[in-house]
């Protein structure tokens, strides 16, 4: 018995000390996009008439172990056995051994982009005009444009030629040979943001000269920036939600914005949660951790869960009791489902199935 006891102790100690290449996912916080979080409105709209809807349009999240954390064997076994968590290979959540800081930065950027797409999709659905402009999306560290151009700068022209799409910038730059100067006409990011907040056209453009470098792969002229497309809105829409990352809240924020801007309640006072990315055209995309999100939604009190159609089969394999999974592929699908829920005609809702 003494030998067995010592062996058991040794095995338990080893299980605690042995680190395994897995990470754990569990249900995270769920927040009503129509309400408040930490005492502040999640959605704030200025410069346009708004309404105070009832009901819930909750975005959902997944809690995951950190990029630098390695589970021990005991934690992994506990996670495998638990009904409200999932243990997955570490590289599934953190590919290429990215640092915790790199993962946070990527998640923050994805979250910011999802909010932008949610605003665009919501306003276009309401036939509110949305403007477009070319901006510096990122600057390559150590590249020719470092400290001369900055992320968020609005590019209005290159060498005096107006640009309308991000591709125009690359096309005009590559007309040069490496070592030649390119002149960018830009509105600095700070001035552009201030003008947008004030509902005005950005002013104060300046010319910035950048000497081109040479691309490693094909020798073309480059300046070390990535151009992107930004949007402008006729009124201010602020979304305040700290410590949340990733793109999966786009659909629910788009619906929340629409509910705030239109009279009545999209939900009819019902508790609806959901998830899904969204693009500017209103297409809903799949997300990760949908099983954890359905658990979080039901625990909070949701009765209906708007589910991206590409996640439906996986989500339907283990549905929390009392939760109806509603399949959506576009924002129009979501609005149609909400109308049925609002009118109490739920028998015909497009439900997720495991088949």
LINVEN-V125693 format. One record per backbone hydrogen bond with DSSP energy under -1.0 kcal/mol. CO is the residue of the C=O (numbers start at 1). NH is the residue of the N-H. E is the energy in kcal/mol with one decimal. If there is no record, write none. Layout:
co:CO nh:NH e:E
co:CO nh:NH e:E
//
This chain:
co:1 nh:5 e:-2.7
co:2 nh:6 e:-2.6
co:3 nh:7 e:-2.5
co:4 nh:8 e:-2.6
co:5 nh:9 e:-2.5
co:6 nh:10 e:-2.4
co:7 nh:11 e:-2.6
co:8 nh:12 e:-2.6
co:9 nh:13 e:-2.6
co:10 nh:14 e:-2.5
co:11 nh:15 e:-2.5
co:12 nh:16 e:-1.9
co:13 nh:17 e:-2.0
co:14 nh:18 e:-2.9
co:15 nh:73 e:-1.3
co:15 nh:74 e:-1.1
co:18 nh:73 e:-1.4
co:20 nh:22 e:-2.1
co:21 nh:90 e:-2.3
co:23 nh:88 e:-2.6
co:24 nh:65 e:-1.5
co:25 nh:86 e:-2.6
co:26 nh:63 e:-3.1
co:31 nh:59 e:-2.6
co:32 nh:35 e:-1.6
co:35 nh:42 e:-2.5
co:37 nh:40 e:-1.4
co:40 nh:37 e:-3.0
co:42 nh:240 e:-2.0
co:44 nh:238 e:-3.2
co:46 nh:236 e:-1.5
co:56 nh:272 e:-1.8
co:57 nh:33 e:-1.9
co:58 nh:274 e:-1.7
co:59 nh:31 e:-1.6
co:61 nh:28 e:-2.1
co:63 nh:26 e:-2.6
co:71 nh:20 e:-2.9
co:72 nh:76 e:-2.2
co:73 nh:77 e:-2.5
co:74 nh:78 e:-2.4
co:75 nh:79 e:-2.4
co:76 nh:80 e:-2.3
co:77 nh:81 e:-1.9
co:78 nh:82 e:-1.7
co:86 nh:25 e:-3.1
co:88 nh:23 e:-3.0
co:89 nh:92 e:-1.9
co:90 nh:94 e:-2.4
co:95 nh:98 e:-1.1
co:99 nh:103 e:-2.3
co:100 nh:104 e:-2.4
co:101 nh:105 e:-2.4
co:102 nh:106 e:-2.3
co:103 nh:107 e:-2.7
co:104 nh:108 e:-2.6
co:105 nh:109 e:-2.3
co:106 nh:110 e:-2.6
co:107 nh:111 e:-2.4
co:107 nh:246 e:-2.4
co:108 nh:112 e:-2.4
co:109 nh:113 e:-2.4
co:110 nh:114 e:-2.2
co:111 nh:115 e:-2.0
co:112 nh:116 e:-1.9
co:113 nh:117 e:-2.5
co:114 nh:118 e:-2.3
co:115 nh:119 e:-2.2
co:116 nh:120 e:-2.2
co:117 nh:121 e:-2.9
co:118 nh:122 e:-2.4
co:119 nh:123 e:-2.6
co:120 nh:124 e:-2.5
co:121 nh:125 e:-1.9
co:122 nh:126 e:-1.3
co:123 nh:128 e:-3.1
co:124 nh:127 e:-1.4
co:131 nh:232 e:-2.0
co:133 nh:230 e:-3.3
co:134 nh:155 e:-2.3
co:135 nh:228 e:-2.8
co:136 nh:152 e:-3.0
co:138 nh:226 e:-2.5
co:140 nh:143 e:-2.1
co:143 nh:146 e:-1.4
co:145 nh:148 e:-2.4
co:145 nh:149 e:-2.6
co:150 nh:153 e:-2.4
co:153 nh:136 e:-2.4
co:154 nh:187 e:-2.3
co:156 nh:163 e:-1.5
co:157 nh:185 e:-2.8
co:158 nh:161 e:-1.9
co:161 nh:158 e:-2.4
co:165 nh:168 e:-1.6
co:166 nh:169 e:-1.1
co:166 nh:170 e:-1.0
co:167 nh:171 e:-2.1
co:168 nh:172 e:-2.1
co:169 nh:173 e:-2.3
co:170 nh:174 e:-2.5
co:173 nh:176 e:-1.9
co:177 nh:180 e:-2.1
co:180 nh:212 e:-3.1
co:182 nh:210 e:-2.8
co:183 nh:159 e:-3.8
co:184 nh:208 e:-3.0
co:185 nh:156 e:-2.8
co:185 nh:157 e:-1.4
co:186 nh:206 e:-2.8
co:187 nh:154 e:-2.7
co:188 nh:192 e:-2.4
co:189 nh:193 e:-2.6
co:190 nh:194 e:-2.1
co:191 nh:195 e:-2.2
co:192 nh:196 e:-2.2
co:193 nh:197 e:-2.3
co:194 nh:198 e:-1.6
co:195 nh:200 e:-3.1
co:196 nh:199 e:-1.1
co:206 nh:186 e:-2.8
co:208 nh:184 e:-3.2
co:210 nh:182 e:-2.7
co:212 nh:179 e:-1.3
co:213 nh:222 e:-1.8
co:215 nh:219 e:-1.4
co:220 nh:215 e:-2.8
co:222 nh:213 e:-3.5
co:223 nh:145 e:-1.8
co:224 nh:140 e:-3.1
co:226 nh:137 e:-2.6
co:226 nh:138 e:-1.4
co:228 nh:135 e:-2.7
co:230 nh:133 e:-2.3
co:232 nh:131 e:-2.3
co:236 nh:46 e:-2.1
co:238 nh:44 e:-2.7
co:247 nh:250 e:-1.4
co:248 nh:276 e:-1.9
co:249 nh:253 e:-2.2
co:250 nh:254 e:-2.2
co:251 nh:255 e:-2.2
co:252 nh:256 e:-2.1
co:253 nh:257 e:-2.5
co:254 nh:258 e:-2.1
co:255 nh:259 e:-2.5
co:256 nh:260 e:-2.0
co:257 nh:261 e:-1.5
co:260 nh:51 e:-2.6
co:267 nh:270 e:-1.2
co:270 nh:56 e:-2.3
co:271 nh:303 e:-2.2
co:271 nh:304 e:-1.3
co:272 nh:58 e:-2.4
co:273 nh:306 e:-2.7
co:276 nh:251 e:-2.5
co:277 nh:285 e:-1.4
co:279 nh:282 e:-2.2
co:282 nh:331 e:-2.2
co:283 nh:279 e:-1.4
co:285 nh:277 e:-1.5
co:289 nh:293 e:-1.7
co:290 nh:294 e:-2.1
co:291 nh:295 e:-1.5
co:292 nh:296 e:-2.2
co:293 nh:297 e:-2.4
co:294 nh:298 e:-2.4
co:295 nh:299 e:-2.6
co:296 nh:300 e:-1.4
co:297 nh:302 e:-2.6
co:303 nh:324 e:-2.4
co:304 nh:273 e:-2.7
co:305 nh:326 e:-2.9
co:306 nh:275 e:-1.8
co:307 nh:328 e:-2.4
co:308 nh:311 e:-2.2
co:311 nh:315 e:-2.6
co:312 nh:316 e:-2.5
co:315 nh:318 e:-1.1
co:320 nh:323 e:-1.8
co:324 nh:305 e:-2.8
co:325 nh:352 e:-1.8
co:326 nh:307 e:-3.5
co:328 nh:309 e:-2.1
co:329 nh:284 e:-2.4
co:330 nh:334 e:-1.8
co:331 nh:335 e:-2.4
co:332 nh:336 e:-2.4
co:333 nh:337 e:-2.4
co:334 nh:338 e:-2.5
co:335 nh:339 e:-1.9
co:336 nh:340 e:-1.9
co:337 nh:341 e:-2.4
co:338 nh:342 e:-2.8
co:339 nh:343 e:-2.2
co:340 nh:345 e:-2.4
co:346 nh:349 e:-1.5
co:349 nh:351 e:-1.1
co:350 nh:327 e:-3.6
//
